[in-house]
Amino acid sequence: MPHPNPNAIAMLLVQSAGAVLLATLLHGYNRHYRRDYLLQWSRSWWALATFLIASAVAQTVARGMPHRYWAGVALAAVTLVAGYWQIAWLLVGTAEVTTQQLVPARRIRWILLALLAGAIIATLLFTTAPPFSPEQDFARRGVRSLAAGVAFLIAGAAMWRGWSQGAGWGRGLVIAAFLGYGLEELQYFAASLVQVTDGPESLFAYTAYLGPVDAILQWVLGIGMVAWLLEEERWQVGVAAEQIQHLAYHDVLTGLPNRLLFIDRLQVALAQSRRSKRKVALYFLDLDRFKDVNDSLGHSTGDELLKGAAQRLSRISRQGDTVARLGGDEFTLLVRDIAPEDLGLVAGKILEAIAAPYQVGNHELHVSTSIGMCLFPDDGADPEALLKNADTAMYYAKEHGRNTYAQYTGSMNVRAQDRLQLENDLRRAIANGELRLHYQAITNRVSGKVEGVEALVRWQHPARGLLLPGAFLHLADSVGVTDALDEWVLREACRQVRAWRAAGHPELRVAVNVSARPFQRPDFAERVLRVLAEVDLPPAALDLEITETVAMANAEASLTVIRALKARGVRISIDDFGTGHSSLSYLRKFPLDTLKIDQSFVRDLPADENARAIAAAVIDLAHRMKLSVVAEGVESEDQRRVLDSHACDQLQGFLLHRPLPPEECERLLD
């Protein structure tokens, strides 16, 4: 083997110094910009520097170790491993920067381990004691140069595709350098192949000019990297600014315009309407009982429901109209150039779109919406007035049955103010001791004996007198006093029945209605049992009445709560049976005690054949399931006879006993 070429060794060291400089530069960029592909590229250039230094050392000491076989093997292995790892890290970094996706770390480790094993095997097969033959040098370094050249060209071509779609000139410089490196490595491969026939002098001649070319390519690559990173940072700043701008005017969850953008578009629409003399309609929507979904199935399910509603509203709106989410479950729709007679037509389309079932995970959800609507300029002269009046009309629709719409009228403002005053009064009602309980007897159909009472809340309003539940219970949820109200009713009812049982009615039970929100709380069963313990009332004396809708909102969670209460002896009744979302498959799983036939079926007895059939079917179903049956709303002897003919167990209604204050109910019990 001839003496090593000092110029070739010097060029290898020059190239390695450039590789170290570039690796350090990329590592610094990665620490600042936190780009994973920069880390991969930095490792690639460190590997290249190792490859070049090991090659220079091997050439320098080769003639001094003719009998040191294992030293030669070690140098050859380091050279080959570093060379192949450089290719791997280069391709990984390029894949990450072009696809904007991270390559899994585990996959990278497996690739590196495979290359390590391959390099060691190649070293052992093609390395003998020095001097090394040209064939051995080609098998080790020539093949690696071929792989490196192809890798650089592939990486450059991959980045070229992205650059041709509009990237800056910094990427162009990087691409040019990659392509140059690829061609240079292929030329080295060709030179190492030629040395097999022409001798190693031909390879030394090639490496004499390799250093300057490599230095130029490294500087081009370094400048390109700096420019590319600055361009990418500037692009990301622009994208972030656009996102901030979008978030400022759009709802994060649904992507719809938010209140700010909606008011801006409403102002523009009103200005255009004043010039064109055309009407503008504003629809204000609120999803009915949306809080029940959130409370029973969780906020993630509620969010999916909101997104589904937003998509439906967007589909039915015309181009030029605006659908917005103002917050919570409230949406608005701005419709330009509308005839007054078309107001109801658009509202009907909204009701139909919202009412269709929603499939969210394993749940099929049914929701409706209440809509308030107003016209410009008839119902308001500016955005604030229109929104306020449409909101007022929406509450009017909600108070009149939900799943309907109402157009604003001037008289609604009086109702809105009245509602606001009542909400404020309700917040103080519990603390001021204004709530009362009346009790309606539940009697045995055969003996006529009072076997239990149902606790019914009343509000002794200081100015309005005694208010029935229909006048204020629907406000409790929006005011935020549902939990406190339910707990007060439960505690007061249990305390009163405890006193009656001690006064000589030891078998008396009390039925208490449960609202949706408290029932869905994880600690509901624990709270009920705590109240029973505090008032010293046996759990068997309490009968909790839960509607089908509340029980089925989250059947699995309801089953857990009911089982926990039943395990301690509390009785469970399904109230208003037949009016909610019935599911017999779940009904048979619930450990129930009683079914209560809703008064809407009892009211039409005996004239309505369908009502008679439903009542008979419910009673028969309950008896087959070993459940007792209570008929609510019994008001006539004819109704009583029909229920008696079907062996209904217990009766409740004005025919027998009206709801009474505690002192009057006590006389009834005596």
C-alpha positions as CSV (number, residue, x, y, z in Angstrom):
1,M,0.0,0.0,0.0
2,P,1.4,3.4,-0.9
3,H,2.1,6.2,1.5
4,P,-1.0,8.1,2.5
5,N,-1.6,11.3,0.6
6,P,-1.1,14.3,3.1
7,N,-3.4,16.5,1.0
8,A,-6.2,13.9,1.1
9,I,-5.8,13.6,4.8
10,A,-5.9,17.4,5.2
11,M,-9.0,17.6,3.1
12,L,-10.7,15.0,5.2
13,L,-9.9,17.0,8.3
14,V,-11.1,20.2,6.7
15,Q,-14.4,18.5,5.8
16,S,-14.8,17.1,9.3
17,A,-14.2,20.6,10.7
18,G,-17.0,21.9,8.5
19,A,-19.3,19.1,9.6
20,V,-18.6,19.8,13.2
21,L,-19.3,23.5,12.7
22,L,-22.6,22.7,10.9
23,A,-23.6,20.1,13.5
24,T,-23.0,22.7,16.3
25,L,-25.0,25.3,14.4
26,L,-27.9,23.0,13.9
27,H,-27.8,21.9,17.5
28,G,-27.9,25.6,18.6
29,Y,-30.9,26.2,16.3
30,N,-32.7,23.2,17.8
31,R,-32.2,24.5,21.3
32,H,-33.7,27.8,20.3
33,Y,-36.5,26.8,17.9
34,R,-37.3,23.3,19.3
35,R,-37.6,21.6,15.9
36,D,-37.1,17.9,16.1
37,Y,-35.8,17.6,12.5
38,L,-32.9,20.0,13.5
39,L,-31.9,17.5,16.1
40,Q,-31.9,14.7,13.6
41,W,-29.8,16.8,11.1
42,S,-27.4,17.8,13.8
43,R,-26.8,14.1,14.7
44,S,-26.4,13.4,11.0
45,W,-23.5,16.0,10.7
46,W,-21.9,14.7,13.9
47,A,-21.9,11.3,12.4
48,L,-20.4,12.6,9.2
49,A,-17.6,14.4,11.2
50,T,-16.9,11.1,13.0
51,F,-16.8,9.3,9.6
52,L,-14.3,11.8,8.1
53,I,-12.1,11.9,11.2
54,A,-12.0,8.1,11.5
55,S,-11.1,7.9,7.7
56,A,-8.3,10.4,8.2
57,V,-6.9,8.5,11.2
58,A,-7.1,5.2,9.3
59,Q,-5.1,6.6,6.5
60,T,-2.5,8.2,8.8
61,V,-1.8,5.1,10.9
62,A,-2.4,2.4,8.4
63,R,1.3,1.8,7.6
64,G,2.2,1.8,11.3
65,M,0.1,-1.1,12.3
66,P,0.6,-3.9,9.7
67,H,0.1,-6.5,12.4
68,R,-2.6,-4.8,14.4
69,Y,-5.6,-6.4,12.8
70,W,-8.1,-5.5,15.5
71,A,-7.1,-1.8,15.6
72,G,-7.8,-1.7,11.8
73,V,-11.1,-3.5,12.3
74,A,-12.1,-1.0,15.0
75,L,-11.3,2.0,12.8
76,A,-13.1,0.5,9.9
77,A,-16.1,-0.3,12.1
78,V,-16.3,3.3,13.5
79,T,-16.0,4.6,9.9
80,L,-18.7,2.4,8.6
81,V,-21.2,2.8,11.5
82,A,-20.8,6.6,11.5
83,G,-21.3,6.7,7.7
84,Y,-24.5,4.7,7.7
85,W,-25.9,6.5,10.8
86,Q,-25.3,9.8,9.1
87,I,-27.6,8.6,6.2
88,A,-30.3,7.4,8.6
89,W,-30.4,10.6,10.6
90,L,-30.4,12.7,7.5
91,L,-33.4,10.8,6.0
92,V,-35.3,10.9,9.3
93,G,-34.9,14.6,9.6
94,T,-35.9,15.2,6.0
95,A,-39.0,13.1,6.5
96,E,-40.0,15.1,9.5
97,V,-39.5,18.5,7.9
98,T,-41.3,17.5,4.7
99,T,-44.3,15.7,6.3
100,Q,-44.5,17.8,9.5
101,Q,-44.8,14.6,11.5
102,L,-42.4,13.1,14.0
103,V,-40.8,9.7,13.3
104,P,-41.4,7.5,16.3
105,A,-38.2,7.3,18.5
106,R,-38.6,3.5,18.8
107,R,-38.5,3.2,15.0
108,I,-35.4,5.3,14.8
109,R,-33.7,3.1,17.4
110,W,-34.5,-0.1,15.5
111,I,-33.1,1.5,12.3
112,L,-29.9,2.5,14.0
113,L,-29.4,-0.9,15.6
114,A,-30.0,-2.6,12.2
115,L,-27.4,-0.4,10.6
116,L,-25.0,-1.0,13.4
117,A,-25.3,-4.8,13.0
118,G,-24.9,-4.5,9.2
119,A,-21.8,-2.3,9.5
120,I,-20.1,-4.6,12.0
121,I,-20.8,-7.6,9.8
122,A,-19.4,-5.8,6.7
123,T,-16.4,-4.8,8.6
124,L,-15.6,-8.3,9.7
125,L,-16.1,-9.7,6.2
126,F,-14.1,-7.1,4.3
127,T,-11.3,-6.1,6.7
128,T,-8.0,-7.9,6.9
129,A,-4.6,-6.9,8.4
130,P,-3.2,-3.7,6.8
131,P,-2.4,-2.8,4.2
132,F,-6.0,-2.8,3.0
133,S,-6.7,-3.7,-0.6
134,P,-8.7,-1.4,-2.9
135,E,-11.4,-4.1,-3.1
136,Q,-11.8,-4.0,0.7
137,D,-11.9,-0.2,0.7
138,F,-14.6,-0.2,-2.0
139,A,-16.7,-2.8,-0.1
140,R,-16.6,-0.7,3.0
141,R,-16.5,3.0,2.0
142,G,-17.5,2.8,-1.7
143,V,-20.8,1.1,-1.0
144,R,-21.4,3.6,1.8
145,S,-20.8,6.5,-0.6
146,L,-23.4,5.0,-3.0
147,A,-25.9,4.8,-0.2
148,A,-25.1,8.4,1.0
149,G,-25.3,9.8,-2.5
150,V,-28.7,8.2,-3.1
151,A,-29.9,9.4,0.3
152,F,-28.8,13.0,-0.3
153,L,-30.5,13.0,-3.7
154,I,-33.7,11.5,-2.4
155,A,-33.8,14.0,0.5
156,G,-33.1,16.9,-1.9
157,A,-35.9,15.7,-4.3
158,A,-38.3,15.4,-1.4
159,M,-37.6,19.0,-0.3
160,W,-37.8,20.2,-3.8
161,R,-41.4,19.1,-4.0
162,G,-42.2,21.3,-1.0
163,W,-40.1,24.2,-2.2
164,S,-41.8,24.2,-5.6
165,Q,-45.1,24.9,-3.8
166,G,-44.0,28.3,-2.7
167,A,-41.3,28.0,0.0
168,G,-38.6,30.6,0.3
169,W,-35.1,30.7,-1.2
170,G,-33.5,29.4,2.0
171,R,-35.0,26.0,1.3
172,G,-33.7,26.3,-2.3
173,L,-30.1,26.7,-1.0
174,V,-30.5,23.6,1.2
175,I,-31.9,21.6,-1.7
176,A,-29.0,22.7,-3.9
177,A,-26.5,21.7,-1.2
178,F,-28.2,18.3,-0.7
179,L,-28.2,17.6,-4.4
180,G,-24.5,18.7,-4.6
181,Y,-23.6,16.3,-1.7
182,G,-25.5,13.5,-3.4
183,L,-23.6,14.0,-6.7
184,E,-20.3,14.3,-4.8
185,E,-20.9,11.1,-2.9
186,L,-21.8,9.3,-6.2
187,Q,-18.5,10.6,-7.7
188,Y,-16.6,9.2,-4.7
189,F,-18.4,5.9,-5.3
190,A,-17.2,6.0,-8.9
191,A,-13.7,6.9,-7.9
192,S,-13.5,4.1,-5.4
193,L,-14.7,1.7,-8.0
194,V,-12.0,2.9,-10.5
195,Q,-9.3,2.4,-7.9
196,V,-10.0,-1.3,-7.9
197,T,-8.5,-1.5,-11.4
198,D,-6.3,1.6,-11.6
199,G,-4.9,1.6,-8.0
200,P,-5.4,3.9,-5.0
201,E,-3.6,6.8,-6.6
202,S,-6.7,7.6,-8.7
203,L,-8.7,7.9,-5.5
204,F,-6.1,10.2,-3.9
205,A,-6.3,12.4,-7.0
206,Y,-10.0,12.7,-6.5
207,T,-9.8,13.6,-2.8
208,A,-7.3,16.4,-3.7
209,Y,-10.2,18.6,-4.8
210,L,-12.9,17.1,-2.7
211,G,-12.2,19.3,0.3
212,P,-12.8,22.7,-1.4
213,V,-16.0,21.5,-3.0
214,D,-17.2,20.0,0.2
215,A,-16.4,23.3,2.1
216,I,-18.4,25.3,-0.5
217,L,-21.4,22.9,-0.1
218,Q,-21.2,23.1,3.6
219,W,-21.3,27.0,3.5
220,V,-24.2,26.9,1.1
221,L,-26.0,24.5,3.4
222,G,-25.3,26.6,6.5
223,I,-26.6,29.8,4.9
224,G,-29.6,28.0,3.5
225,M,-30.4,26.6,6.9
226,V,-30.3,30.0,8.5
227,A,-32.5,31.5,5.8
228,W,-34.9,28.6,5.9
229,L,-35.3,28.7,9.7
230,L,-36.0,32.5,9.5
231,E,-38.5,32.0,6.8
232,E,-40.3,29.3,8.7
233,E,-40.3,31.4,11.9
234,R,-41.8,34.3,9.9
235,W,-44.4,32.0,8.4
236,Q,-45.3,30.6,11.8
237,V,-45.6,34.1,13.2
238,G,-48.0,34.9,10.4
239,V,-50.0,31.7,10.9
240,A,-50.2,32.5,14.7
241,A,-51.4,36.0,13.9
242,E,-54.1,34.6,11.7
243,Q,-55.1,32.1,14.3
244,I,-55.3,34.8,17.0
245,Q,-57.4,36.9,14.6
246,H,-59.7,34.0,13.9
247,L,-60.0,33.1,17.6
248,A,-60.9,36.7,18.4
249,Y,-63.9,36.6,16.2
250,H,-64.9,32.9,16.2
251,D,-66.1,30.3,18.7
252,V,-63.4,27.8,19.6
253,L,-65.7,24.8,19.8
254,T,-67.9,25.2,16.8
255,G,-65.8,27.5,14.5
256,L,-68.9,29.7,14.1
257,P,-68.7,33.5,14.4
258,N,-68.8,34.7,18.1
259,R,-70.8,37.5,19.6
260,L,-68.2,40.2,18.5
261,L,-68.2,39.1,14.8
262,F,-72.0,38.6,14.8
263,I,-72.7,42.1,16.1
264,D,-70.3,43.5,13.5
265,R,-72.1,41.7,10.7
266,L,-75.5,42.7,12.2
267,Q,-74.4,46.3,12.1
268,V,-73.5,46.0,8.4
269,A,-76.7,44.2,7.6
270,L,-78.7,47.0,9.3
271,A,-76.9,49.7,7.4
272,Q,-77.6,47.9,4.1
273,S,-81.2,47.4,5.2
274,R,-81.7,51.1,5.8
275,R,-80.5,51.9,2.2
276,S,-82.4,49.0,0.5
277,K,-85.6,49.2,2.7
278,R,-85.5,45.4,3.0
279,K,-86.2,43.6,6.3
280,V,-83.6,41.8,8.4
281,A,-84.5,38.9,10.7
282,L,-82.8,37.9,13.9
283,Y,-83.4,34.4,15.3
284,F,-82.2,33.7,18.9
285,L,-82.0,30.0,19.7
286,D,-81.5,28.1,23.0
287,L,-81.3,24.3,23.1
288,D,-83.9,22.9,25.5
289,R,-82.7,21.0,28.5
290,F,-79.1,21.1,27.3
291,K,-77.9,21.2,30.9
292,D,-79.4,17.8,31.5
293,V,-77.1,16.4,28.8
294,N,-74.1,18.0,30.3
295,D,-75.0,16.8,33.8
296,S,-75.9,13.3,32.9
297,L,-73.4,12.4,30.1
298,G,-70.6,14.9,30.7
299,H,-69.3,18.0,29.0
300,S,-67.5,16.2,26.2
301,T,-70.8,14.7,25.0
302,G,-72.4,18.1,25.4
303,D,-69.7,19.7,23.3
304,E,-70.2,17.1,20.5
305,L,-74.0,17.9,20.6
306,L,-73.2,21.6,20.3
307,K,-71.0,21.0,17.3
308,G,-73.7,18.9,15.6
309,A,-76.3,21.6,16.2
310,A,-73.9,24.2,14.7
311,Q,-73.3,22.1,11.6
312,R,-77.0,21.7,11.0
313,L,-77.7,25.4,11.4
314,S,-74.9,26.2,9.0
315,R,-76.3,23.7,6.4
316,I,-79.8,25.3,6.4
317,S,-78.6,28.9,6.3
318,R,-78.3,30.7,3.0
319,Q,-75.1,32.2,1.6
320,G,-74.9,35.6,3.0
321,D,-76.7,34.7,6.3
322,T,-74.7,34.4,9.5
323,V,-75.0,31.7,12.1
324,A,-73.2,32.4,15.4
325,R,-72.7,30.9,18.8
326,L,-73.1,33.5,21.5
327,G,-72.1,31.1,24.3
328,G,-73.3,28.0,26.1
329,D,-76.2,26.6,24.2
330,E,-77.3,29.9,22.6
331,F,-77.1,30.4,18.9
332,T,-78.2,33.3,16.6
333,L,-79.1,33.4,13.0
334,L,-79.0,36.6,10.9
335,V,-81.2,36.5,7.8
336,R,-81.0,39.3,5.2
337,D,-83.7,40.4,2.8
338,I,-86.6,38.4,4.3
339,A,-90.3,38.9,3.9
340,P,-92.2,39.1,7.2
341,E,-94.5,36.2,6.2
342,D,-91.4,34.0,5.9
343,L,-90.3,34.4,9.5
344,G,-92.2,31.3,10.6
345,L,-91.1,29.2,7.6
346,V,-87.4,29.7,8.5
347,A,-88.1,29.0,12.2
348,G,-89.9,25.8,11.3
349,K,-86.8,24.6,9.3
350,I,-84.6,25.3,12.3
351,L,-86.9,23.3,14.6
352,E,-86.9,20.4,12.2
353,A,-83.1,20.4,11.8
354,I,-82.4,20.6,15.5
355,A,-84.9,17.9,16.5
356,A,-83.5,15.1,14.3
357,P,-81.6,12.6,16.5
358,Y,-77.9,13.0,17.3
359,Q,-75.6,10.1,17.5
360,V,-72.8,10.9,19.9
361,G,-70.7,7.9,20.7
362,N,-73.0,5.2,22.0
363,H,-75.8,7.7,22.8
364,E,-78.7,8.7,20.6
365,L,-79.7,12.1,21.8
366,H,-82.9,14.0,21.2
367,V,-83.0,17.7,21.8
368,S,-85.2,20.6,20.7
369,T,-84.8,24.3,20.7
370,S,-86.8,27.4,21.6
371,I,-86.6,30.3,19.2
372,G,-87.2,34.0,19.6
373,M,-87.3,36.1,16.5
374,C,-87.6,39.8,15.6
375,L,-87.5,42.0,12.5
376,F,-85.5,45.1,11.7
377,P,-86.7,47.9,11.8
378,D,-90.0,46.8,13.4
379,D,-88.7,45.3,16.6
380,G,-85.5,47.2,17.3
381,A,-83.4,50.0,15.8
382,D,-79.9,48.7,16.7
383,P,-78.1,45.4,17.4
384,E,-78.4,45.6,21.2
385,A,-82.2,46.1,21.1
386,L,-82.7,43.4,18.5
387,L,-80.7,40.9,20.5
388,K,-82.5,41.8,23.7
389,N,-85.9,41.5,22.1
390,A,-85.1,38.2,20.4
391,D,-83.8,36.9,23.7
392,T,-87.1,37.9,25.4
393,A,-89.1,36.2,22.7
394,M,-87.0,33.1,23.1
395,Y,-87.8,32.9,26.8
396,Y,-91.5,33.4,25.9
397,A,-91.3,30.4,23.6
398,K,-89.5,28.3,26.3
399,E,-92.2,29.2,28.9
400,H,-94.9,28.1,26.4
401,G,-93.9,24.5,26.0
402,R,-90.4,24.6,24.3
403,N,-89.6,23.2,20.9
404,T,-91.5,26.2,19.4
405,Y,-90.9,29.8,18.3
406,A,-92.3,33.2,19.1
407,Q,-92.0,36.6,17.5
408,Y,-91.3,39.5,19.7
409,T,-94.1,41.8,20.9
410,G,-93.9,44.8,23.1
411,S,-95.8,43.1,25.9
412,M,-93.1,40.6,26.3
413,N,-90.9,43.1,28.0
414,V,-93.2,43.2,30.9
415,R,-93.1,39.4,31.1
416,A,-89.3,39.5,30.9
417,Q,-89.0,42.0,33.7
418,D,-91.4,40.0,35.8
419,R,-89.4,36.9,35.2
420,L,-86.2,38.6,36.2
421,Q,-87.8,39.9,39.4
422,L,-89.1,36.4,40.2
423,E,-85.6,34.9,39.6
424,N,-84.0,37.4,42.0
425,D,-86.7,36.6,44.6
426,L,-86.2,32.9,44.2
427,R,-82.5,33.2,45.0
428,R,-83.5,34.5,48.5
429,A,-86.5,32.3,49.0
430,I,-84.7,29.4,50.8
431,A,-82.6,31.7,53.1
432,N,-85.7,33.7,53.9
433,G,-87.8,30.7,54.9
434,E,-90.4,31.3,52.2
435,L,-90.7,27.7,50.9
436,R,-93.5,25.4,52.1
437,L,-94.3,21.8,51.7
438,H,-97.9,20.5,51.1
439,Y,-98.6,16.8,51.2
440,Q,-101.0,14.8,49.0
441,A,-102.2,11.5,50.3
442,I,-101.6,8.2,48.4
443,T,-104.3,5.8,49.4
444,N,-104.8,2.0,49.0
445,R,-107.4,1.3,46.3
446,V,-109.1,-1.4,48.3
447,S,-109.0,-0.3,51.9
448,G,-108.9,3.5,51.3
449,K,-106.1,3.7,53.9
450,V,-103.5,6.5,53.5
451,E,-100.3,4.5,53.0
452,G,-98.1,7.4,52.0
453,V,-97.9,11.1,51.1
454,E,-96.1,12.9,48.3
455,A,-94.3,16.1,49.3
456,L,-95.1,19.0,46.9
457,V,-93.2,22.3,47.2
458,R,-94.9,25.7,47.4
459,W,-93.5,29.2,47.6
460,Q,-95.1,31.7,50.0
461,H,-94.0,34.8,48.1
462,P,-94.2,37.9,50.2
463,A,-95.9,39.9,47.5
464,R,-97.5,37.3,45.1
465,G,-98.9,35.0,47.7
466,L,-98.7,31.2,47.5
467,L,-97.1,30.0,44.2
468,L,-97.5,26.6,42.8
469,P,-94.5,24.7,41.4
470,G,-95.4,25.5,37.8
471,A,-94.8,29.2,38.5
472,F,-91.2,28.9,39.7
473,L,-89.6,25.5,39.5
474,H,-88.6,26.0,35.8
475,L,-86.5,29.0,37.0
476,A,-84.6,27.0,39.6
477,D,-82.1,25.6,37.2
478,S,-81.3,28.9,35.5
479,V,-81.0,30.6,38.9
480,G,-78.7,27.9,40.1
481,V,-80.7,26.8,43.2
482,T,-81.9,23.4,42.0
483,D,-79.5,21.5,44.3
484,A,-80.3,23.6,47.4
485,L,-84.0,23.4,46.6
486,D,-84.1,19.6,46.3
487,E,-82.1,19.1,49.4
488,W,-84.4,21.4,51.4
489,V,-87.4,19.6,50.2
490,L,-85.9,16.2,51.0
491,R,-84.8,17.2,54.5
492,E,-88.1,18.9,55.4
493,A,-90.2,16.0,54.0
494,C,-88.1,13.5,55.9
495,R,-88.3,15.5,59.1
496,Q,-92.1,15.9,58.9
497,V,-92.7,12.2,58.2
498,R,-90.4,11.3,61.0
499,A,-92.6,13.3,63.4
500,W,-95.8,11.8,62.0
501,R,-94.4,8.3,62.4
502,A,-93.5,9.0,66.0
503,A,-97.0,10.4,66.6
504,G,-98.7,7.1,65.8
505,H,-98.3,6.4,62.1
506,P,-95.3,4.1,62.0
507,E,-95.9,2.7,58.5
508,L,-96.2,6.1,56.8
509,R,-94.0,6.7,53.8
510,V,-93.1,9.9,52.0
511,A,-92.5,10.3,48.2
512,V,-90.1,13.0,47.1
513,N,-89.5,14.1,43.5
514,V,-85.9,14.2,42.3
515,S,-84.7,16.8,39.7
516,A,-82.3,15.9,37.0
517,R,-79.3,17.9,38.1
518,P,-79.0,16.6,41.7
519,F,-79.7,13.1,40.6
520,Q,-76.7,13.1,38.2
521,R,-74.3,14.2,40.9
522,P,-71.8,11.5,41.8
523,D,-72.5,12.0,45.6
524,F,-76.4,11.9,45.3
525,A,-76.9,8.6,47.1
526,E,-74.5,9.7,49.8
527,R,-76.3,13.0,50.3
528,V,-79.7,11.2,50.5
529,L,-78.4,8.7,53.1
530,R,-76.8,11.5,55.1
531,V,-80.2,13.4,55.3
532,L,-81.9,10.2,56.5
533,A,-79.3,9.7,59.2
534,E,-79.6,13.3,60.4
535,V,-83.4,13.2,60.8
536,D,-83.4,9.6,62.0
537,L,-85.8,8.3,59.4
538,P,-85.6,4.7,58.2
539,P,-84.6,4.5,54.5
540,A,-87.7,2.3,53.8
541,A,-89.9,5.3,54.7
542,L,-88.5,7.3,51.8
543,D,-89.8,6.8,48.2
544,L,-87.7,8.8,45.6
545,E,-89.7,9.6,42.5
546,I,-87.6,9.8,39.3
547,T,-89.0,10.5,35.9
548,E,-88.2,8.3,32.9
549,T,-86.3,11.1,31.2
550,V,-84.1,11.7,34.2
551,A,-83.4,7.9,34.7
552,M,-82.7,7.3,31.0
553,A,-80.5,10.4,30.4
554,N,-77.6,8.2,31.5
555,A,-79.0,4.8,32.2
556,E,-75.8,3.2,33.4
557,A,-75.1,6.0,35.9
558,S,-78.7,5.9,37.0
559,L,-78.5,2.2,37.6
560,T,-75.4,2.7,39.9
561,V,-77.2,5.4,41.9
562,I,-80.4,3.4,42.2
563,R,-78.7,0.2,43.3
564,A,-76.7,2.1,46.0
565,L,-79.9,3.6,47.4
566,K,-81.8,0.3,47.2
567,A,-79.0,-1.5,49.0
568,R,-79.7,0.7,52.0
569,G,-83.5,0.2,51.8
570,V,-84.7,3.4,50.0
571,R,-87.7,2.9,47.7
572,I,-87.5,4.0,44.1
573,S,-90.5,4.9,41.9
574,I,-90.6,5.8,38.2
575,D,-92.8,8.9,38.0
576,D,-94.9,10.0,35.0
577,F,-94.4,6.6,33.4
578,G,-95.2,6.6,29.7
579,T,-94.3,10.2,29.0
580,G,-90.5,10.1,28.7
581,H,-88.0,8.1,26.7
582,S,-89.0,4.6,27.8
583,S,-86.6,1.7,27.5
584,L,-88.0,-1.6,28.8
585,S,-84.6,-3.2,28.5
586,Y,-83.2,-0.9,31.1
587,L,-86.5,-0.7,33.1
588,R,-86.2,-4.4,33.9
589,K,-82.6,-3.8,35.1
590,F,-83.6,-1.0,37.5
591,P,-84.4,-2.4,41.0
592,L,-87.7,-0.4,41.2
593,D,-90.6,-0.6,43.7
594,T,-93.4,1.4,42.0
595,L,-94.6,2.7,38.6
596,K,-96.7,5.9,38.6
597,I,-99.1,6.2,35.7
598,D,-99.0,9.8,34.5
599,Q,-102.2,11.8,34.9
600,S,-102.3,12.6,31.2
601,F,-103.4,9.0,30.7
602,V,-105.8,9.0,33.7
603,R,-107.4,12.3,32.6
604,D,-108.9,10.7,29.5
605,L,-110.4,7.8,31.3
606,P,-112.8,6.2,30.6
607,A,-113.8,7.9,27.3
608,D,-110.6,7.4,25.4
609,E,-110.1,3.8,24.4
610,N,-106.3,4.3,23.8
611,A,-105.9,5.8,27.3
612,R,-107.7,2.8,28.8
613,A,-105.5,0.4,26.8
614,I,-102.3,2.2,28.0
615,A,-103.4,2.2,31.6
616,A,-104.3,-1.5,31.5
617,A,-101.0,-2.4,29.8
618,V,-98.9,-0.4,32.3
619,I,-100.7,-2.0,35.3
620,D,-100.3,-5.5,33.9
621,L,-96.7,-4.9,33.0
622,A,-95.9,-3.6,36.5
623,H,-97.6,-6.5,38.2
624,R,-95.7,-9.0,36.1
625,M,-92.5,-7.3,37.2
626,K,-93.6,-7.5,40.8
627,L,-94.0,-3.7,41.0
628,S,-96.8,-1.7,42.6
629,V,-98.8,0.8,40.6
630,V,-100.0,4.3,41.6
631,A,-102.4,6.2,39.4
632,E,-101.9,10.0,39.6
633,G,-104.5,12.7,38.9
634,V,-107.7,10.7,39.8
635,E,-110.5,13.2,39.7
636,S,-113.7,11.3,39.0
637,E,-115.5,8.2,40.0
638,D,-115.5,7.0,36.4
639,Q,-111.7,7.1,36.4
640,R,-111.6,5.3,39.8
641,R,-113.9,2.5,38.5
642,V,-111.7,1.9,35.4
643,L,-108.6,1.8,37.6
644,D,-110.3,-0.5,40.1
645,S,-111.3,-2.9,37.2
646,H,-107.6,-3.3,36.3
647,A,-106.5,-3.7,40.0
648,C,-104.4,-0.6,40.3
649,D,-102.8,-0.7,43.7
650,Q,-102.9,2.9,44.9
651,L,-104.7,6.1,43.9
652,Q,-103.7,9.7,44.2
653,G,-105.7,12.7,43.1
654,F,-108.2,15.4,43.9
655,L,-111.1,12.9,44.1
656,L,-109.5,11.4,47.2
657,H,-107.4,14.2,48.8
658,R,-106.0,17.5,47.7
659,P,-102.5,18.6,48.6
660,L,-102.6,19.9,52.2
661,P,-100.4,21.9,54.5
662,P,-98.8,19.8,57.2
663,E,-101.3,20.6,60.0
664,E,-104.3,19.8,57.8
665,C,-102.6,16.6,56.5
666,E,-102.0,15.5,60.1
667,R,-105.7,15.7,60.9
668,L,-106.3,13.6,57.8
669,L,-103.9,11.0,59.0
670,D,-105.6,10.9,62.4
